[in-house]
Amino acid sequence: MPEWVPLGDRAIRFARPNVSVRALVRAIRAWPEVIDVVVARDDVAAYFAGSPRIDETRISALATLVDIDEPAREHVLRVRYDGADLDHVAQTTGLSVDEVIELHRSASYTVETMGFAPGFAYLTGLDARLHIPRRTTPRPCVPAGSLAIAGPYSAVYPFDSPGGWHLIGSVVHARMFDEHGPLLALGDRVRFAP
């Protein structure tokens, strides 16, 4: 059974190995004619300038990658814990509002994948006590800069957009997306501070 499947005539998709996202992207970008790499939670897509020439040993080798020696970019984002769902998160988890804030604020996060909108970074590192499912009814408009949690992830909405995550706060003095692109990139580290 092949380790990859074609995505049209210039891309492939394969299972994401459990390795550093920074090392993974760097290794795939070094393949001949790769022009873009998209990392999702369970899969990776590699896009090529021409027809993909795939050596399956390259894909197998990805599972043995180690993290890159250079330090990851680090961001400290100022936040107000004033989200519309903060009380609901506390009730659902059996924690006080102050405990929810402390657990969220004290964690160190990593951008593991970029998702549904440009600049929407899925941050891993959320304390397991805060893992709750998405809202049953999404909001038609979540304001840009809203800090949210859902499942094992935390994120900051880069634009006004629909969304089904639990809003626990908002970032201040930071634009998540501007004319230069997204503030956060794969592998970046993120902390939240009052």
N, C-alpha and C positions, 0 to 999 in steps of 0.2 A: 504494500500500500504506500503511495507517495506521501512524503512528509509535507507537501504543499499542494494547493489548488490554484488554478489560474483565476485571475480577475480580469477578464478581457484579454487583450493581446499584449499588454505592457505592464502587468502587475501580477503579483502572487500574494497568497495569504497562507499563513501557517500558525500553528499553536505557539503562544508566547511562552518562552522558557522562564523559569523562576530565577532570573538573574537581575543584576542592576540595570535599570532602564537606560542609564547613561552609557554603560558599556555596550548594551544591546544596540542602541541607535548608532553609536560610533562604528561598531563592527559591520553593521549592515550598510551604512553609508560608504564603507570602503569597498564593497562589492562592485564589480565592473558595471558601469552605466546606471547605477542607482541614482535617482533624482529626488526621491522623497521616501520617508519612512513614517508610517502611522502606527502607533502603538495603542492598542485597546486593552481592556482588562484581560481578555483571554486569547487574543490573536494579535498578529503583527501583519501589516501589509507593506510590501516593498514595491515601489513604482520605478520603472526603468525608462530610459530614453528610447530604447528600441525593444525588440523582442527579448524577453528574459532568457539568459543563459544560466541555468541553475545547476550547480554542483551540490547535490544533496548533502555532501559531507560538510559544506559550509553551514547549512542549517543545523545539522547535528552538533557541530562544534560550538554553536551559540550557547548550549547548555552548560559549557564549562567556563564561560567568561567570568572574570573577576572584575570588581569595580575599578573605575579609573582612578589613578593616583592623584590627579588634580582635584582640589577642593570643589565641592558643589557651590553654586551661587546660593547665598543666604539672604532671606528677606524677613524683616520684622515688620508686620503690618499692625498699625494701631487700630483698635476696634472698640466700639461701644456695644456692650451686651444688652441690647434693647429690642431684640427681635420679637415679632408677633407670636412666635411659637415657643418662646422660652419657658413659660409656665407649663405648657402642654408637655414639653420635653421632660421637665422636672417631674410632673405627675406620672408620665409613662414609665420613666426609669426608676421611680421611687426615691429620687434624690431631691435635695433642696435646690432652689435656683442658684444659690451661691456655690453649691457643690458642682452643678452642671458647668457653671462659668469656670470654676477652678480646674476641673478636669479638662475642659476644652483648652483653656489658656495655657496650661502647664505642659501640654503635649508638643512634641516636635513633629512636623509634617514633611512629607516628601511628595512632589508632583510625580505621580505614577503614570498618568495618562491624561491626554487632553480630550475633552469631550464636547458634548452636543452643540456648543456654540464656540466660535473663535475665542480663545482665551479662557475658556472654562476649564480650570485645572482640577482634576480629581486628586485630592490630597489624602494620602494614607497616613496612619499614625493616630487616628481617633481612638481614644480609650474605649475598650470594649463595653464598658458600662453605659456608653452613649450610643451604641448601635441600635437604632430603631428603624423600622421600614419607612419608606417614603410616605407622604401624606396620601390618604385615599382619594382626595380630590385636589388636583393641582390648581394653583392660582393662575388666572389668565395673565397677570403681570406682576413679576417680582422686580423691585427696583434694583438698578445697578448698584453694586457695592454691598449687597446683602450677603451676610455670612450665614451659611446653612450647613445642615448635616442630614445624611440619609444613609442607612446601612452602615458600612465601615468607613464612609468617606465624609470629609468636610470640603467645602468649596466656597468661593466668592463669585457671585454672579457678575460677569464683566459688563453686561448690558441689561437694560430693562427687557425682560423676556418672560414667557410662561415658565412655570417651574413647580415641581412637586416636592421639593425638599423642605425641611423644617427650618424656619428662619429664627436664628438665635442672636443675631446682632448685625452690625454694619461696620465696614472698614471706613476709616477717616483719613483724609489727606493722601489717598493713593488711588490712581486710576489703573484698573486692571487691564485695560486695552486702550491704546491711543494710536496716533498716526504712525508710530514706530512698530506697532504690533502688540502682542500680549506681554504683560509684565512678567508672568511666570512661564517657565519652560520645563520640559521633562527633566527630572532629576534635581530640580531646585529644592532647597530646604526652606520651610516656612514656619515662622512662629508668630503668635498673636500676642499683643501686649495692650494694656489699657491706655 
